[in-house]
Amino acid sequence: MVAPRSPATAVEGRPVDDEAAPPSRLIYLDNIKIVLTAGVIAAHAAMTYGAVGTWVYEESSLSDVTGAVLSGFVGLGVMFGLGLFFLMGGMLTTAPLRQRGPRRFLVSRIGRLGLPLLAYATIVWPVLRWLSDRAEGDTQSLAGFYRAELAGTRWQSLGTGPLWFVAILLVVSVAWSLWRWARPAPSSAGAGPLELRHLATTAAVIAAATFLVRIWFPVNSPQFLDVHIWMWPQSAALFVLGAKASERGWLAALADDLRRDCRRAALGAVAALAVMIVLSSGPDAFKGGWHWEAAGFAGFEGVFSVSVSLIVLDRFRRRHAHQGALGRTLANAAYGAFVAQGPVLVLLALALRTASLAGDVKFLLLAPTSVAASFGLAALARAVLRRRHGSRQPPAAIPA
């Protein structure tokens, strides 16, 4: 049974040709953003002390058990968490694209995503690299560091850091707006409900494209500006799914049978991955190349990212669509916290560097403190901007 639509579900539940007033904020999407942003910051805190993945500053001091547990958390998060961000980004793109038109939407996206990305890649991330090198004993000055960058001897120190997410979002948003400029969204009349075939097609596209991309760009391979090309297929496909779902009113509610299908698919994918791990020749084979493990892992990623993203989206829509004053503050600060996490994590980790504590303890201190500090700084910056610019509304928590 499909639940009745309320104003709060208008973005994803109403056809694009409906001329009603702009919808109110989708509270359940805000709540997902808060949880995912906090999870990303905690994951980078785990990487700081040795969990799987790469980060600008690392000490590798976790115990084997804690490292394995946190690596599992990071790995599963990567398999759907950032893809869920893109699914929501696609959902939240339809309304502003329709209201502003493709040209104004493009200018807005480039300004709100491109300029922060440029500043991060050329200033923030290199400075964090320099601070990390200094902590390891490098005595080079910041000016010397930049001279080396400009000379081309250390170009790898330039990078997007956690804003590789924003880099992909910018590219996909621009591509989608250009596509809708050339081919406007059709009327949603007769579009029909979201079906398993739509999800299966998205999962298959992710699997095939991911396998092909990772032949040349394996997981965690070094790239200019560290833009995580191996994650682009999942991100782009889920963005498109979210945009189409918004245009056709697919996600106002998830049918019971489709919800069950998603759960079964997720469990089946995890079981298949477990079998592949047992039979594999080693973890490196999963990262990419002409290996059956890489093909199987790409298939797992396609099924898992689509099914779990839909499960989480549906659960929050049904059970976590309310918010108090603190929740509103955190939602408004989520994007700022995402941007602020790099300097916050590195500076706090450097402050803990000389403490005579085990890596496990340092992680337990760093993760919650970094989450709180990142959200706190973002909320403070937002409050200052609101005072300077009057009552004008700031950007949404996650740009759409």
N, C-alpha and C positions, 0 to 999 in steps of 0.2 A: 504494500500500500504506500502510495507516494504522499509524503507529508505536504500540507498546504504551504504555499510560499509566503514568506513574510518580507517586508522591506529589506531586512538584513541579508536575505539570500538573493537579492535582485541581480547582482552582477553575474553570478554563475547560473541563475535560474531563469532569467528572462531573455527572450530573443533580442538580437541587436536592433530589430526594426521597431521595438516598442518605444514610444516617444514619451514615456513617463519621466518623472523627475529623477535626477541622479540618485543612486542608492546610498544608503548610509554605510558606514564602515562594517565590514564583515568581521565581527568580533572573534569568531572561531579561527579565522585566518590569522588575526593578530596574535591570538594565543599560541598558535603553531609557530609563528615567527619568534616569539619569545623563547619557547622551548628549544627550537632548532639553533637559534643564535647562541644561547647558553651552552648547548651541546657542542657547537663548533669551537667555542672558546675553551671548554674543558678538554676537547680532543687535542687542541694545540698545546695545552698544558701537559697532557700525557706525552705528546711527542717530545716536549722539552726534556723529559727525563727518560726517554728510551722506547716509548711505544712505537709501533709501526708508523711509517710516514716520515716526511722531512719537514723541518722547521728551521727558522733562521738561527736560533740558539738552542743547542742541545748539550746535555750532560751525560745521558745514558747511564743513570744510576738506579733505575728501578730493579727490584728483585725479579727473578724469573717468573714467579707466579703472577705478581701484580702486572708485570710487563705483558704477559700473555693475555690476561683478562682485559687490560686496557687496549691492547692491540685488537682484540675481538670487538670491543666497543667501537673503536675508531673504524675498523673495516666495515662493520655492518652499517655504521652511520654514513660512510662514503657511498655505500651501495644504494641508499635511498634518500638520505637526509638532504643532501644538496640538490638531488633531483626533485624532491618535493618542493624546495624553494622555487625551482623553475616551473613546476606545474602551477604553483600559486601565481608566479610572475605572469604566466600566460593567461591565467584566469583574470588577473587584474589589468591586463593590457587592453582588452576589448573596449571597455567603457571610455577611457581617455583617448584611444585611437579614434573611436567613433565621434566623440565630442569635439576634439581638436582638429581632426583631419590628419592625414599622413605627414604633411610637411611640418606643421607645428609640433606634431608628436615627435618627429625626428629631431628637430631642434631641441626640444625639451629633454629627450633621452641623452643626446650628446652632451648637453650642459650638465645634467644631474648625475650622469654616470661617467662620461668621458673625462671631465675636468678633475674630479677627485681621483680617478684612476691614474691620470697623468702625474698629478702631484705625488701620489703614493709611490709610483714606479721610479720617479726621478729624485725624490727627496726622502720620503719616510723610510722606504725599504733599504736604500743604500746606507742611510745613517744607522739603521738597526744592524745591518751587516758589519759596519765599521765598529759599532759598540761590541758586537759579538767577537770580532777579531781582536779588539783590545783586551777583552776578558781572557782571551787565549794567549796573550803575550805580544801581539803585534803592536809595535810602537809608532806605526805610520800615522801622520796627522790626517784629519778629515779632508783638508785641502789636497794632500798627497793622494789620498784614496780616490778623490774625484778626478785628479789628474790622470791617475792610472786608468780609471774608467774611460775617460775621454780618449786616451791613447790606445784603447782597445785591448789592453792586457788583462782586464778584469771585468769584461762586459757582463759576466754571469752574476755579478753582484747587484746589477739592476734587476728588479723583479716586481711583480704585482703583489707578492705575499698572499694574504687571504683574499685580496681583491681580485684574484683570478676569477672568482665567481662573478664579479661585476664586469670583468672583461668579456666573459662569455655572454652575460646578460645583455651587454651593450650590442655585441655583434648579432645575437639572435633577435633582439628587439628591432634593430635597424632592418635586418633581413625580412622579418615578418611584416613590418610596416610598409616596406617597399613592395612586398608580395600583395598586401591588401590594397596598396595604391594601384597596382596593375590589375588586380582581380579583387574587387570589393566583395565583402562577405555576402553570400547568398541569403535569401530569406530563410529563416529557420522553420517556416511552415512545412510540415510533413517530414521534418528531419528525423523524427523518431527518437526513441530513448537511447542512452548509452548501452551498448551491448558488449558481450564478451569478445566479439570479433574486432571491435575497435581497440580494445586493450591488447588482444593477441597481436594485432598488426603493429601497434606501437612497440611491444616487447620484441617482436621479430626484427623491426627496423633497428632498434637499439643494439640487439645482439649482432646482427650482420655488420652494421657500421662500426661498432666497437671493435670487433675482431679485425676488420680491415685497417682501421686507424692504428691499432696497437701493433700491427706488423712493423710500422715505421716509428711509432711513438709509444713504446711500452710504458707501463705504469711506473711512475716516479722517474722517468727519463729526463735528463736535463734539457731545457728548452729556453730560447730567448724570452726574457721576462717571465719565465716560469708560468706559462698560461694553461698548463694542465690539458694539453690537447687530447690526451687519452680519455678525458671526461666529457668531451664535447658532444658525442652522439647521445648519451643519456640526457644531458642537459637540454639539448635542442629538441629532441623528440618529446620530452615531457612538457616543455614550454608550448610546443605546437598542440599537444593534446589538451593542455589547459586552455589555450586560446580558442580552440574549436569547441571545447566543452562550454565555455562562456558564451560563445556565439549561438550555440544550439540549445542552451538550457539543460545540459546533460547532468550537471552535478548539484542540482537543487536537492536531490536525494538519491541515494544509491539503493537500487532494488535488493531485496533480501537474497535472491538467488545469485546476483552478481557479487554481493558481499561474501557469500559463502565460497564462490568460485575464486575470489581473490585470496581468501584465507587458505584454501587448498593449494592454490598455485604457489603461495609463499612457502608453505610447509614443504611442498614437493621440491621446490628449488633448493631449500636448505638441505633436505635429505640427499638430493643429487650432488650438491657441493661436497657434502661429507664423504660420499662414495668416491668422488673425484680426488679428494685430498688423500684418501687411503691408497688409491691406485696410481697416484701421480709419481713422476720422477723427481719432483722437488718443487719448492715454492716459486722459483724463478720462471718455470714453464708457464705459470698462470699469468705472468705479467704481459705477455704478448709474443708475437712471432708465429711461425708455422708449427704450432704445437696443439695437440688435441686438448690439452689442459686450457690453453688460451681460448680456444673455441668454446669449450664447455663453460668456462668462467664468464665469457661474454654472454652466453645464453642464460646463465644464472642471473647475471646483472640485469638483463632485459626483463625477465619474468619478475625478479624480486623487486626491482625499483618501481615498476608499474603497479604491482599488486599491493605492496606495502604502502606506497604513497596514497593509493586510493583508500586503503584500510584506515590509515591515520587521518586522512582528510574527513572521511565519513564519521569516524568516532568523535573527532573534535566538533564536527557540525552538530552531532546529536547530543553530546554530553558536556561540551565545554564552550558553549556559545554565550557565556555570561562573563562579566568583567567588572571589577571594582576600580576605585581610584588608582591603586597601585598597579593594577593590570594595564590601565590606560597609559600610565606613565611609562611602564616598561615597553609597551607596544610602540609608543611614539619614539622611544629611544633605541629600538632594536637595530635599526640600520646604522645609527651612530656608534652603537656598541660593537657592531661587526667591524666597522672601520677602525675604531680605537683599540681593538684587541691587540694588534701587533706591538705598538709601543708599551701598552700596559703589561702584557705578558713578559716581554723582554726585560723591561726595567725592574719588575718585581722578581723575576728569576735571577737577575744579576744581584739584586739586593740579598737574595737567599743563598747566593753562590758560596759564600764563606761560612755559612752556618754549618755546624757539626751535626747534621741531620741526615738520615737515610733518604734516598730518593723517593721512597714511598711516602714518607712524611712530608717532604717538600711538595710533592704533588698534591697531597691533601690540603696543604696550605695555599698553594698557588692557584689551584682550579677555582675554588669558591671566591677567593679574594679577587682574582682577575675578572670573573663574571660580574661581581658586585661593582668593582671599580670601573669596568668598561661601560656598564649601564649607567652608573652614577655620573661619569664624566659626560656621556652623551646626553643624559637628561639635563645636566647643568648647562651644557652648551646650547641645547634647545631652548631652555628658559631664557638665557641671555639674548638669543636671537629674537625670541618673541618680544622681549621688552624693547629691543632696538627697532624692530620692524612693526610694532603695534600688534594688532590682532590677526594679521595675515597668517594663514595656516602654513606650517612647515611641510616639507616633503613627507610622504608616507614612510612607515617604518622600513619597508623593503620596497625600493623603487619598482614601479609597475609600468 
